[in-house]
Amino acid sequence: MKHMLHKWIIPIVLFIGFIVAFPLTALSQKTLRLDLKKEIGYEYPIVSSLKSSQKMVSQLIVYRKSNNEKLQTLQFKYDNQGKVAEIKGFGITEAVTGVECGHLFFERSGNNLTLSGYALDEQGTVISPKLDVVNCTLNEMGYIIKEQEIGDDSYLTFEYDENGYTQSYTYHSGTYTSSQDYTWEDGNIQNGNGGSDEYYIYTNVINKSNIDLSKILDVQTFQEDVWWFAVAGFKGNPNKNLLQGIKKNNSATPYYTYKYQFDENGYVIRIESVFGNDESKGNYYIISYDGDISPDPTPDNKPTTEDELGGAIDNAPEGTEDSPTEIFIPSGGITLHKPLNVYKHIRLKGGSLIRGNDNPYAMLRIHSGYSLELDDITIDGNGVSLKDGSLIVYGKLKLKDGVTIKNCKRIEADTPSGAVCIAKGGELTMDGGTITGNIGAYGSAVYNEGIFTMTDGEISSNTGQIGAVANNGGGQFIMTGGKISSNKVTDGCGGVFVSEHCFFRMTGGEISGNEDCALYTWANLQIGGQAKVDGLTLMNDGNRLLVNPSLRNNWQISYVETPPVGTIVAVGYNGYQLADSDLQKVIYYNNVSQLKLAGNSIVTYQTETNVNKINTDKFRLSVFGNQVKVEGLLAYTRFIIYEIRGRAVVSHITDGNGQYCFSLENGIYLLTCKDQKRKFLVK
């Protein structure tokens, strides 16, 4: 066992964006280059839907073509019948889709439809109480036949043919009425309302989306559909084909035309509108389905060179964490000869990014306020010796299935990881993928001063000074799944290192097969549930296990220096009451003290007799098939069973008569109890 760790921790000093590591033994300055102001000049200060055979639109974002400015966002939610239940719309203008900023709820009861909602500002923040706005009456097909705003005497009525196609609407105000009739051809409406004299032309491509996409463009079919009933599908059948253009007064030349981009299944993911003959005028409409985000509104989302990749990011709309711009990396990969700065919300998918031999600094820097999602992509450090981590996270980094981060190499002692470095305020979420074959001092895979959440994936076969994952400077590590295994170290703790003032919670996943010990901590550890740690958890005096929920697997613990009798080793946490089953699963490597349950704590204690006094004449271990019986020990004495290769299998405490019976699978085992050891065979 290497016990160099207990002599020092990894303190840090923060100033002007730098993170400097100072090992107390050497007081050497090794700096993680995280000064944004110095290196790049400055730092730039959805919804679920019904799953069916048809994709459901989840979000639509509108950008102005001339400058990629985001104009409007529409988000959709559906009921269990696939009908629109909510639409949330906000942005800097209402003229784009002819709707106002609001979060609307469509609530049906029999043949009645009530629309209620909140008013929103341009950022989507609620600025009013929720109010009922419109009452509607529906026909047997679920289409509106009467629409009336609450508190208004005027109202609209609609008529449909037997197939559900809208034939007319009429406006009523006292004795005054005005009407609009509609004509249809091949499943497509041909004209708009009388005031605008709109006429429509269509492509021969069928609209596969569940939303009538023409209703979110520039059409005035039902005047300004301010309450989005047509978008939500309550005003008759949708158009069969995609809209090609809009004409005035039946003129030969359309004043708006539309171009479409499709996904591999034929669903529209991008619409480009063109005003008149000027290609620069108009908008992009970016459409997402079932929570899957559509690509960059500009066509350069498949770069093949470093410069093209940088340009694709620079030219992308800002996006959001839930709606990033997707950029596809070619299978042949792109070599990065300089750091790539991410100051948008971006998803990189497929292929590989490879460090150039002339780039000793970061490959990717994710800036605060922005996010990078990696999906089915390889980040290859190429074995080039580094002065930085390969991925430096000020904002948010997400790792999905198929991601591999490998061959990142930082050989300087007492420095943060060569692979992923999470700065204060940064977040890493690992939902899949692998971080493997990397070299770094503090955290060969991940150095964390921010928040690291691991739900799946694997961190394995990395080599470093301390920890595959090193948490320092107040870093938080939450592990609910995934695996950390087979990592090697020179100074101790091949698994997870937790510095003082850090936070660690593990309720799932596995830490196993790491060199030296699995966990080394200067802080309390929150543990419970399916968390599995195969290896030693090494603690310092004053640290505890905070248990919630109940332990399902064994925890082998020890202290750097033996604590006094009466030390609290574990406590029930946040309302959880410890049970005997939890006591059985905490295995204490110590020849002086034993553990017992005292209230809601597990504490060390000594029996009144000398701990080394086991009556060897009475001590018996018997094996009958897979049943093992221990007898002749002192009452309430803990013993531990190990596999012959050294892994602790289980621990038990004898009853009031000094006996205990249990079962084991076939194998060779070792029983240890105080100064006694017995090898035995189960077959």
C-alpha positions as CSV (number, residue, x, y, z in Angstrom):
1,M,0.0,0.0,0.0
2,K,1.4,3.4,-1.0
3,H,0.6,5.9,1.8
4,M,2.2,9.0,0.3
5,L,-1.2,10.5,-0.1
6,H,-1.9,11.0,3.5
7,K,1.0,13.4,3.9
8,W,-0.5,16.0,1.6
9,I,-3.5,16.9,-0.5
10,I,-3.7,18.9,-3.7
11,P,-4.3,22.5,-2.5
12,I,-4.8,25.2,-5.2
13,V,-4.6,28.9,-5.5
14,L,-6.9,30.8,-7.9
15,F,-6.1,34.1,-9.4
16,I,-7.1,35.8,-12.6
17,G,-8.4,32.5,-14.1
18,F,-5.3,30.5,-13.4
19,I,-5.5,27.2,-11.5
20,V,-2.1,26.5,-9.8
21,A,-1.3,23.3,-8.1
22,F,1.1,23.4,-5.1
23,P,2.1,20.0,-3.6
24,L,3.1,20.8,0.0
25,T,6.2,18.5,-0.2
26,A,7.8,20.2,-3.2
27,L,6.0,23.6,-3.5
28,S,6.5,23.4,-7.2
29,Q,4.4,25.6,-9.5
30,K,2.7,23.6,-12.2
31,T,0.0,25.7,-13.9
32,L,-3.1,24.6,-15.7
33,R,-3.5,27.1,-18.5
34,L,-7.0,28.3,-17.9
35,D,-6.6,32.1,-18.3
36,L,-9.3,33.0,-20.9
37,K,-8.4,36.7,-21.0
38,K,-4.8,35.9,-21.8
39,E,-5.3,33.1,-24.3
40,I,-8.3,34.1,-26.4
41,G,-8.9,37.7,-25.6
42,Y,-12.2,37.5,-23.8
43,E,-14.9,35.1,-22.6
44,Y,-18.4,35.4,-23.9
45,P,-20.0,36.5,-20.7
46,I,-37.5,19.9,-24.7
47,V,-39.9,18.7,-24.4
48,S,-41.2,15.1,-24.5
49,S,-43.8,14.0,-27.0
50,L,-45.9,11.0,-27.9
51,K,-43.8,8.3,-29.5
52,S,-45.4,6.7,-32.5
53,S,-44.6,5.5,-36.0
54,Q,-44.8,9.2,-37.0
55,K,-42.1,11.6,-35.7
56,M,-43.6,14.4,-33.6
57,V,-42.2,18.0,-33.9
58,S,-40.7,19.0,-30.6
59,Q,-39.2,22.4,-31.4
60,L,-38.9,24.9,-34.1
61,I,-36.4,27.8,-34.1
62,V,-36.4,30.7,-36.6
63,Y,-33.2,32.6,-37.6
64,R,-32.8,35.6,-39.8
65,K,-30.7,34.6,-42.8
66,S,-28.7,37.8,-43.0
67,N,-27.1,37.5,-39.6
68,N,-28.2,34.2,-38.1
69,E,-30.0,36.1,-35.4
70,K,-32.5,34.0,-33.5
71,L,-36.0,35.4,-33.9
72,Q,-38.4,32.9,-32.4
73,T,-38.7,29.6,-30.7
74,L,-41.7,27.3,-30.6
75,Q,-41.8,24.3,-28.4
76,F,-44.5,21.6,-28.5
77,K,-45.9,19.0,-26.0
78,Y,-48.5,16.4,-26.7
79,D,-51.2,14.4,-24.9
80,N,-51.4,10.6,-24.8
81,Q,-53.4,10.7,-28.1
82,G,-50.7,12.6,-29.9
83,K,-52.7,15.9,-29.9
84,V,-51.0,19.2,-29.2
85,A,-51.4,19.9,-25.5
86,E,-49.0,22.9,-25.1
87,I,-47.2,25.4,-27.3
88,K,-44.6,27.7,-25.9
89,G,-43.5,30.5,-28.1
90,F,-41.1,33.3,-27.5
91,G,-38.5,35.5,-29.2
92,I,-37.7,39.0,-30.4
93,T,-40.5,39.3,-32.9
94,E,-44.0,38.0,-33.4
95,A,-44.1,38.7,-37.1
96,V,-42.1,35.6,-38.0
97,T,-44.9,33.1,-37.5
98,G,-47.7,35.5,-36.9
99,V,-48.0,34.6,-33.2
100,E,-47.4,36.2,-29.9
101,C,-45.1,35.3,-27.1
102,G,-46.9,32.9,-24.8
103,H,-47.1,29.5,-23.1
104,L,-50.5,28.1,-24.2
105,F,-52.4,25.1,-22.9
106,F,-55.0,23.3,-25.0
107,E,-57.4,21.6,-22.6
108,R,-60.2,19.4,-24.1
109,S,-63.3,18.2,-22.3
110,G,-65.9,16.5,-24.5
111,N,-66.6,18.8,-27.4
112,N,-65.3,21.8,-25.5
113,L,-61.8,23.2,-25.9
114,T,-60.4,25.9,-23.5
115,L,-57.2,27.7,-24.3
116,S,-55.3,29.2,-21.3
117,G,-51.8,30.4,-20.8
118,Y,-49.1,32.7,-19.6
119,A,-47.6,35.7,-21.3
120,L,-43.9,35.4,-21.9
121,D,-41.1,37.9,-22.5
122,E,-38.6,37.6,-25.3
123,Q,-36.5,35.1,-23.3
124,G,-39.4,32.9,-22.5
125,T,-39.8,34.1,-18.9
126,V,-43.4,34.1,-17.5
127,I,-44.6,37.7,-17.0
128,S,-48.3,37.2,-16.2
129,P,-50.6,34.9,-14.2
130,K,-52.2,32.0,-16.0
131,L,-55.5,33.0,-17.5
132,D,-58.3,31.3,-19.5
133,V,-58.3,33.1,-22.9
134,V,-60.5,31.4,-25.4
135,N,-63.4,29.0,-25.3
136,C,-64.1,26.8,-28.4
137,T,-66.7,24.3,-29.4
138,L,-65.5,21.2,-31.4
139,N,-67.2,19.0,-33.9
140,E,-67.1,15.2,-33.9
141,M,-63.7,15.3,-35.7
142,G,-62.2,17.5,-33.0
143,Y,-62.1,20.6,-35.2
144,I,-63.2,24.1,-34.0
145,I,-66.6,25.1,-35.1
146,K,-66.9,28.1,-32.8
147,E,-64.0,30.2,-31.3
148,Q,-64.7,33.1,-28.9
149,E,-62.3,35.0,-26.7
150,I,-63.4,35.3,-23.1
151,G,-65.0,38.7,-22.4
152,D,-65.5,39.4,-26.1
153,D,-69.0,39.3,-27.7
154,S,-67.5,38.7,-31.2
155,Y,-66.6,35.2,-32.3
156,L,-65.6,33.0,-35.3
157,T,-67.4,30.0,-36.8
158,F,-65.9,27.4,-39.1
159,E,-67.5,24.9,-41.5
160,Y,-65.9,21.7,-42.8
161,D,-66.8,19.1,-45.4
162,E,-67.5,15.5,-44.6
163,N,-63.7,14.7,-44.9
164,G,-62.6,17.4,-42.5
165,Y,-61.4,20.0,-45.0
166,T,-62.1,23.6,-43.9
167,Q,-64.7,25.2,-46.2
168,S,-65.2,28.6,-44.7
169,Y,-64.9,30.8,-41.6
170,T,-67.2,33.6,-40.6
171,Y,-66.5,36.5,-38.2
172,H,-69.5,37.6,-36.1
173,S,-69.8,40.9,-34.3
174,G,-73.4,41.8,-33.3
175,T,-75.3,41.9,-36.5
176,Y,-72.1,42.3,-38.6
177,T,-70.6,39.3,-40.4
178,S,-67.8,38.7,-42.8
179,S,-66.8,35.4,-44.4
180,Q,-64.0,33.6,-46.3
181,D,-64.5,30.6,-48.4
182,Y,-61.7,28.1,-49.2
183,T,-61.0,25.9,-52.2
184,W,-58.9,22.7,-52.1
185,E,-57.1,20.8,-54.7
186,D,-55.3,17.4,-54.3
187,G,-55.5,17.8,-50.5
188,N,-54.0,21.3,-50.4
189,I,-55.8,24.6,-49.6
190,Q,-55.5,27.1,-52.5
191,N,-56.3,30.5,-51.1
192,G,-55.9,32.6,-47.9
193,N,-58.2,35.1,-46.2
194,G,-60.0,37.7,-48.2
195,G,-58.0,40.6,-46.8
196,S,-54.7,39.4,-48.0
197,D,-55.7,37.6,-51.3
198,E,-53.1,34.9,-50.8
199,Y,-52.8,32.0,-53.2
200,Y,-50.6,29.0,-52.6
201,I,-48.5,26.7,-54.8
202,Y,-47.1,23.4,-53.5
203,T,-44.3,21.0,-54.2
204,N,-45.0,17.4,-55.1
205,V,-43.4,16.3,-51.8
206,I,-45.7,15.0,-49.0
207,N,-45.4,16.7,-45.6
208,K,-44.5,13.8,-43.2
209,S,-44.5,16.0,-40.1
210,N,-47.4,15.9,-37.7
211,I,-47.6,19.7,-37.8
212,D,-48.8,21.5,-40.9
213,L,-45.6,23.3,-41.6
214,S,-47.2,25.8,-43.9
215,K,-49.0,27.2,-40.8
216,I,-45.7,28.3,-39.3
217,L,-44.5,30.1,-42.3
218,D,-45.8,33.4,-43.7
219,V,-49.3,32.3,-44.7
220,Q,-52.5,34.2,-43.7
221,T,-54.9,31.4,-44.3
222,F,-57.0,32.2,-41.1
223,Q,-55.8,35.8,-40.8
224,E,-53.3,36.0,-37.9
225,D,-53.7,32.7,-36.1
226,V,-52.7,34.4,-32.8
227,W,-53.8,31.5,-30.7
228,W,-52.1,28.9,-32.8
229,F,-55.2,26.7,-33.3
230,A,-54.3,25.9,-36.9
231,V,-50.7,25.0,-35.9
232,A,-52.1,22.8,-33.1
233,G,-54.3,21.0,-35.7
234,F,-57.8,22.3,-34.5
235,K,-58.8,24.0,-37.8
236,G,-59.3,21.2,-40.2
237,N,-57.1,18.8,-42.1
238,P,-53.5,19.8,-42.8
239,N,-52.2,20.4,-46.3
240,K,-50.9,17.2,-47.9
241,N,-47.9,18.7,-49.6
242,L,-45.1,21.1,-48.7
243,L,-45.6,24.7,-49.5
244,Q,-43.5,26.0,-52.5
245,G,-44.6,29.6,-52.6
246,I,-47.1,32.3,-51.8
247,K,-48.6,34.6,-54.5
248,K,-50.7,37.7,-54.4
249,N,-53.9,38.2,-56.4
250,N,-53.1,35.1,-58.5
251,S,-50.0,36.7,-59.9
252,A,-47.6,34.5,-61.8
253,T,-44.6,35.2,-59.6
254,P,-44.6,34.2,-55.9
255,Y,-43.4,36.8,-53.4
256,Y,-42.3,34.1,-51.0
257,T,-40.7,30.8,-52.0
258,Y,-39.4,27.9,-49.8
259,K,-36.6,25.4,-49.9
260,Y,-36.4,22.3,-47.8
261,Q,-33.8,20.0,-46.2
262,F,-34.7,16.5,-45.0
263,D,-33.4,13.9,-42.7
264,E,-32.7,10.3,-43.7
265,N,-36.4,9.4,-43.1
266,G,-37.8,12.2,-45.3
267,Y,-38.8,14.6,-42.5
268,V,-38.2,18.3,-42.9
269,I,-35.4,19.5,-40.6
270,R,-34.7,22.9,-42.3
271,I,-36.8,25.4,-44.3
272,E,-35.3,28.4,-46.0
273,S,-37.7,31.2,-47.0
274,V,-36.7,33.5,-49.8
275,F,-38.4,36.9,-50.2
276,G,-38.8,37.9,-53.8
277,N,-35.7,37.4,-55.9
278,D,-33.3,38.3,-53.1
279,E,-31.7,35.2,-51.6
280,S,-30.3,37.2,-48.7
281,K,-33.8,38.1,-47.4
282,G,-35.9,35.6,-45.5
283,N,-35.4,33.2,-42.6
284,Y,-34.3,29.7,-41.7
285,Y,-36.7,27.4,-39.8
286,I,-34.9,24.7,-37.9
287,I,-37.2,21.8,-36.9
288,S,-36.6,19.1,-34.2
289,Y,-38.4,15.9,-33.7
290,D,-39.0,13.8,-30.5
291,G,-36.3,15.7,-28.7
292,D,-33.7,15.0,-31.5
293,I,-32.1,18.3,-32.5
294,S,-31.8,19.2,-36.2
295,P,-28.7,20.5,-37.8
296,D,-27.1,23.9,-38.2
297,P,-29.3,26.3,-40.2
298,T,-26.4,27.0,-42.5
299,P,-25.3,24.3,-44.9
300,D,-21.7,24.0,-43.6
301,N,-22.3,21.4,-40.9
302,K,-20.1,18.8,-42.5
303,P,-16.6,20.3,-42.3
304,T,-13.6,18.3,-43.5
305,T,-10.8,20.6,-42.3
306,E,-9.8,22.4,-39.1
307,D,-10.6,25.8,-40.6
308,E,-14.0,24.6,-41.9
309,L,-14.8,23.2,-38.4
310,G,-13.9,26.5,-36.8
311,G,-16.0,28.3,-39.3
312,A,-19.0,26.0,-38.8
313,I,-18.9,26.8,-35.1
314,D,-18.4,30.5,-35.7
315,N,-21.3,30.7,-38.1
316,A,-23.6,28.5,-36.1
317,P,-26.5,30.2,-34.2
318,E,-25.9,30.4,-30.5
319,G,-28.5,27.7,-29.8
320,T,-29.3,26.3,-26.4
321,E,-28.0,23.4,-24.4
322,D,-31.1,21.4,-25.4
323,S,-31.0,22.7,-29.0
324,P,-27.3,22.6,-30.0
325,T,-26.1,22.9,-33.6
326,E,-25.1,19.5,-34.8
327,I,-21.8,19.3,-36.8
328,F,-20.8,16.0,-38.4
329,I,-17.1,15.0,-38.4
330,P,-15.9,12.9,-41.3
331,S,-14.8,9.3,-40.7
332,G,-11.3,10.2,-41.8
333,G,-11.1,12.7,-38.9
334,I,-9.9,16.3,-38.6
335,T,-6.5,17.1,-37.2
336,L,-6.4,20.1,-34.8
337,H,-3.2,22.1,-34.8
338,K,-4.4,24.7,-32.4
339,P,-7.1,24.9,-29.6
340,L,-10.7,25.1,-30.8
341,N,-12.8,27.4,-28.7
342,V,-16.5,26.5,-28.3
343,Y,-18.6,29.6,-27.5
344,K,-21.9,28.3,-28.9
345,H,-24.1,25.3,-28.0
346,I,-22.6,22.6,-30.3
347,R,-22.9,18.8,-30.9
348,L,-20.0,17.1,-32.6
349,K,-21.0,13.7,-34.0
350,G,-19.1,10.9,-35.7
351,G,-15.5,10.6,-37.0
352,S,-12.6,11.7,-34.9
353,L,-10.6,14.8,-33.8
354,I,-6.9,14.2,-33.7
355,R,-4.3,16.3,-32.0
356,G,-1.6,17.6,-34.3
357,N,2.0,17.0,-33.5
358,D,2.5,20.8,-33.2
359,N,-0.3,21.4,-30.7
360,P,0.8,21.0,-27.1
361,Y,-2.2,22.9,-25.7
362,A,-5.9,22.1,-25.4
363,M,-7.8,20.5,-28.3
364,L,-11.2,21.9,-27.2
365,R,-12.1,24.6,-24.8
366,I,-15.8,24.8,-23.8
367,H,-16.5,28.3,-22.5
368,S,-18.8,29.3,-19.6
369,G,-22.4,29.7,-20.6
370,Y,-22.1,27.3,-23.5
371,S,-22.1,23.5,-24.1
372,L,-20.5,20.8,-26.2
373,E,-22.0,17.4,-26.7
374,L,-19.9,14.6,-28.0
375,D,-21.7,11.8,-29.7
376,D,-20.2,8.7,-31.3
377,I,-16.8,10.5,-31.8
378,T,-13.2,9.8,-30.9
379,I,-11.0,12.5,-29.3
380,D,-7.4,11.2,-30.0
381,G,-4.6,12.9,-28.2
382,N,-2.2,11.2,-30.5
383,G,0.3,10.6,-27.7
384,V,1.6,14.2,-28.0
385,S,3.1,15.5,-24.8
386,L,0.9,18.3,-23.5
387,K,1.0,21.5,-21.5
388,D,-2.8,21.5,-21.0
389,G,-5.6,19.0,-20.7
390,S,-7.1,18.0,-24.0
391,L,-10.6,19.2,-23.1
392,I,-10.9,22.1,-20.8
393,V,-14.4,22.7,-19.5
394,Y,-15.6,26.1,-18.3
395,G,-19.1,25.5,-19.5
396,K,-20.8,22.1,-20.0
397,L,-19.4,19.0,-21.7
398,K,-21.6,15.9,-22.3
399,L,-20.3,12.5,-23.4
400,K,-22.7,10.2,-25.1
401,D,-22.5,6.6,-26.3
402,G,-19.7,5.8,-28.8
403,V,-17.4,8.5,-27.5
404,T,-13.8,7.6,-26.9
405,I,-11.2,10.0,-25.4
406,K,-7.7,8.4,-25.7
407,N,-4.0,8.8,-26.0
408,C,-3.9,12.2,-24.1
409,K,-0.5,12.5,-22.5
410,R,0.7,15.0,-19.9
411,I,3.8,13.7,-18.2
412,E,4.6,16.7,-15.9
413,A,4.3,15.8,-12.2
414,D,1.9,17.6,-10.0
415,T,-0.3,18.9,-12.8
416,P,-4.0,18.3,-13.7
417,S,-5.2,15.7,-16.2
418,G,-4.0,15.4,-19.7
419,A,-7.5,14.3,-20.8
420,V,-10.5,16.3,-19.3
421,C,-10.0,19.2,-16.9
422,I,-13.2,20.7,-15.3
423,A,-12.7,24.3,-14.1
424,K,-14.7,25.9,-11.3
425,G,-18.2,26.5,-12.7
426,G,-17.7,23.8,-15.4
427,E,-19.8,20.6,-15.7
428,L,-19.1,17.2,-17.2
429,T,-21.9,14.7,-17.7
430,M,-20.8,11.3,-18.8
431,D,-23.8,9.3,-20.1
432,G,-21.7,6.9,-22.1
433,G,-18.4,6.5,-23.9
434,T,-14.9,5.6,-22.7
435,I,-12.0,7.6,-21.4
436,T,-9.0,5.2,-21.7
437,G,-5.3,5.0,-22.3
438,N,-4.5,8.5,-21.1
439,I,-1.6,9.8,-19.0
440,G,-1.8,12.6,-16.4
441,A,-0.7,13.4,-12.9
442,Y,-3.8,14.5,-10.9
443,G,-6.7,12.6,-12.4
444,S,-5.3,10.7,-15.4
445,A,-8.8,10.7,-16.9
446,V,-10.6,13.6,-15.2
447,Y,-9.4,16.5,-13.0
448,N,-12.5,18.1,-11.4
449,E,-13.0,21.4,-9.7
450,G,-16.5,21.8,-11.0
451,I,-19.3,19.2,-11.2
452,F,-18.8,15.7,-12.7
453,T,-21.9,13.5,-13.1
454,M,-21.3,9.9,-14.3
455,T,-24.4,7.9,-15.2
456,D,-22.8,5.4,-17.6
457,G,-19.7,4.8,-19.6
458,E,-16.2,3.6,-18.5
459,I,-13.0,5.1,-17.3
460,S,-10.3,2.5,-17.6
461,S,-6.6,1.8,-18.2
462,N,-5.4,5.3,-17.5
463,T,-2.1,6.0,-15.8
464,G,-1.3,8.8,-13.4
465,Q,0.2,10.1,-10.2
466,I,-3.0,10.2,-8.1
467,G,-6.5,8.9,-9.1
468,A,-8.1,8.3,-12.5
469,V,-10.6,10.9,-11.3
470,A,-9.1,13.6,-9.0
471,N,-11.6,15.9,-7.3
472,N,-10.1,19.0,-5.9
473,G,-10.8,22.7,-5.0
474,G,-14.5,22.1,-4.1
475,G,-15.2,19.7,-7.0
476,Q,-18.4,17.6,-6.9
477,F,-18.5,14.0,-8.2
478,I,-21.9,12.3,-8.5
479,M,-21.8,8.7,-9.7
480,T,-25.0,6.8,-10.4
481,G,-23.7,4.4,-13.0
482,G,-20.7,3.5,-15.2
483,K,-17.4,1.9,-14.3
484,I,-14.0,3.1,-13.2
485,S,-11.5,0.2,-13.5
486,S,-8.0,-1.0,-14.2
487,N,-6.3,2.3,-13.7
488,K,-2.7,2.6,-12.5
489,V,-0.9,5.2,-10.3
490,T,2.6,6.0,-9.0
491,D,1.7,7.7,-5.7
492,G,-1.6,6.0,-4.7
493,C,-5.3,5.5,-5.3
494,G,-5.9,4.3,-8.8
495,G,-9.6,5.0,-8.6
496,V,-11.1,8.2,-7.2
497,F,-9.3,10.8,-5.1
498,V,-11.5,13.2,-3.1
499,S,-9.8,16.3,-1.6
500,E,-11.0,18.2,1.4
501,H,-14.0,20.5,0.8
502,C,-15.1,18.3,-2.1
503,F,-18.4,16.4,-2.5
504,F,-18.7,12.8,-3.5
505,R,-21.9,10.8,-3.9
506,M,-22.1,7.2,-5.2
507,T,-25.4,5.4,-5.5
508,G,-24.7,3.2,-8.5
509,G,-21.9,2.1,-10.8
510,E,-18.7,0.3,-10.1
511,I,-15.2,1.2,-9.0
512,S,-13.0,-2.0,-9.3
513,G,-9.6,-3.4,-10.2
514,N,-7.7,-0.2,-9.7
515,E,-4.1,-0.1,-8.5
516,D,-3.5,0.7,-4.8
517,C,-7.0,1.6,-3.5
518,A,-10.4,2.3,-5.0
519,L,-11.2,5.5,-3.1
520,Y,-9.0,7.9,-1.1
521,T,-10.8,10.7,0.7
522,W,-10.3,13.8,2.8
523,A,-14.1,14.4,2.8
524,N,-17.2,12.6,3.8
525,L,-18.6,10.1,1.2
526,Q,-22.3,9.9,0.5
527,I,-22.9,6.2,-0.5
528,G,-25.7,3.7,-0.9
529,G,-27.9,1.7,-3.2
530,Q,-26.3,-0.3,-6.0
531,A,-22.9,1.4,-5.6
532,K,-20.2,-1.3,-5.9
533,V,-16.6,-0.7,-4.8
534,D,-14.3,-3.7,-5.2
535,G,-11.2,-2.5,-3.4
536,L,-10.2,-0.5,-0.4
537,T,-11.8,2.9,0.6
538,L,-9.0,4.7,2.5
539,M,-10.2,7.5,4.8
540,N,-8.7,10.1,7.1
541,D,-9.7,10.7,10.7
542,G,-13.0,12.7,10.9
543,N,-14.3,11.4,7.5
544,R,-17.5,9.3,7.5
545,L,-19.6,7.3,5.2
546,L,-23.0,9.0,4.8
547,V,-25.4,6.1,4.0
548,N,-28.7,6.6,2.0
549,P,-30.3,4.4,0.7
550,S,-29.4,1.0,2.2
551,L,-26.1,-0.6,1.1
552,R,-26.5,-3.5,-1.4
553,N,-22.7,-4.3,-1.7
554,N,-19.8,-4.5,0.7
555,W,-17.6,-1.5,1.5
556,Q,-14.1,-2.3,2.6
557,I,-12.7,0.7,4.6
558,S,-9.5,1.6,6.4
559,Y,-7.9,4.7,7.9
560,V,-4.5,6.1,7.2
561,E,-4.0,6.3,10.9
562,T,-6.0,4.1,13.3
563,P,-8.7,6.3,14.9
564,P,-9.6,6.0,18.6
565,V,-12.2,3.7,19.9
566,G,-15.7,5.2,19.5
567,T,-14.9,6.8,16.1
568,I,-18.0,7.2,14.0
569,V,-17.4,5.4,10.7
570,A,-20.8,5.7,9.1
571,V,-24.1,7.4,9.7
572,G,-27.6,7.2,8.3
573,Y,-28.0,10.3,6.2
574,N,-30.8,12.6,5.1
575,G,-33.6,10.6,6.9
576,Y,-32.2,7.1,6.4
577,Q,-32.0,4.8,9.4
578,L,-29.1,2.4,9.4
579,A,-29.9,-1.3,9.8
580,D,-28.0,-4.5,10.7
581,S,-27.8,-5.3,7.0
582,D,-25.7,-2.1,6.5
583,L,-23.5,-3.0,9.4
584,Q,-22.8,-6.3,7.8
585,K,-21.6,-4.7,4.6
586,V,-19.1,-2.3,6.1
587,I,-15.9,-4.3,6.4
588,Y,-13.2,-2.6,8.6
589,Y,-9.6,-3.5,8.0
590,N,-8.3,-3.2,11.6
591,N,-6.9,-5.5,14.1
592,V,-7.6,-3.3,17.1
593,S,-11.3,-2.3,16.9
594,Q,-14.5,-3.8,15.7
595,L,-17.7,-2.1,14.4
596,K,-21.1,-2.0,16.0
597,L,-24.4,-0.2,15.4
598,A,-25.1,2.5,17.9
599,G,-28.3,4.4,17.2
600,N,-28.1,5.7,13.7
601,S,-24.3,5.3,13.5
602,I,-21.7,2.6,13.0
603,V,-18.9,3.1,15.5
604,T,-15.6,1.4,16.4
605,Y,-15.4,-0.4,19.7
606,Q,-13.3,-2.9,21.7
607,T,-14.6,-5.9,23.7
608,E,-13.8,-5.9,27.4
609,T,-11.5,-8.9,26.9
610,N,-8.2,-8.5,25.1
611,V,-8.9,-8.3,21.4
612,N,-6.3,-11.0,20.7
613,K,-7.8,-13.5,23.0
614,I,-9.7,-16.1,20.9
615,N,-9.9,-19.4,22.6
616,T,-8.4,-21.6,19.9
617,D,-9.6,-24.7,21.6
618,K,-13.2,-23.7,21.2
619,F,-12.9,-21.9,17.8
620,R,-14.4,-24.2,15.1
621,L,-15.1,-23.8,11.4
622,S,-17.1,-26.5,9.7
623,V,-18.2,-26.9,6.1
624,F,-21.1,-29.0,4.9
625,G,-21.6,-28.7,1.2
626,N,-22.1,-24.9,0.7
627,Q,-23.0,-24.3,4.3
628,V,-20.4,-22.9,6.6
629,K,-20.6,-22.8,10.4
630,V,-18.4,-20.7,12.7
631,E,-18.5,-21.3,16.5
632,G,-16.5,-20.8,19.6
633,L,-15.8,-17.1,19.0
634,L,-16.8,-14.4,21.5
635,A,-20.4,-13.1,21.3
636,Y,-21.0,-10.4,18.7
637,T,-17.5,-10.7,17.1
638,R,-17.0,-9.7,13.5
639,F,-15.1,-12.0,11.0
640,I,-14.3,-11.4,7.4
641,I,-14.3,-14.0,4.5
642,Y,-11.9,-13.4,1.6
643,E,-11.4,-15.2,-1.7
644,I,-8.0,-16.7,-1.8
645,R,-6.9,-14.0,-4.3
646,G,-7.6,-11.4,-1.6
647,R,-11.0,-10.0,-2.4
648,A,-13.3,-9.5,0.6
649,V,-16.5,-11.5,0.0
650,V,-18.6,-10.9,3.1
651,S,-18.4,-10.1,6.8
652,H,-20.6,-11.4,9.6
653,I,-21.0,-10.9,13.3
654,T,-21.5,-13.9,15.6
655,D,-24.7,-14.1,17.7
656,G,-24.9,-14.0,21.5
657,N,-23.5,-17.6,21.6
658,G,-20.5,-16.8,19.5
659,Q,-21.9,-18.7,16.4
660,Y,-22.9,-17.9,12.9
661,C,-24.0,-20.0,9.9
662,F,-23.9,-18.9,6.2
663,S,-23.5,-20.2,2.7
664,L,-20.8,-19.7,0.0
665,E,-20.3,-20.7,-3.6
666,N,-17.7,-23.3,-4.4
667,G,-14.1,-22.0,-3.9
668,I,-11.1,-21.6,-1.6
669,Y,-11.6,-19.0,1.1
670,L,-9.8,-17.4,4.0
671,L,-11.5,-16.5,7.3
672,T,-9.9,-13.7,9.4
673,C,-10.9,-12.7,12.9
674,K,-8.6,-10.6,15.0
675,D,-5.4,-12.7,15.2
676,Q,-6.9,-15.9,13.7
677,K,-6.9,-17.0,10.1
678,R,-8.4,-20.2,8.7
679,K,-8.2,-21.4,5.1
680,F,-11.1,-23.6,4.0
681,L,-12.6,-25.2,0.9
682,V,-16.3,-25.1,-0.2
683,K,-17.2,-27.7,-2.8
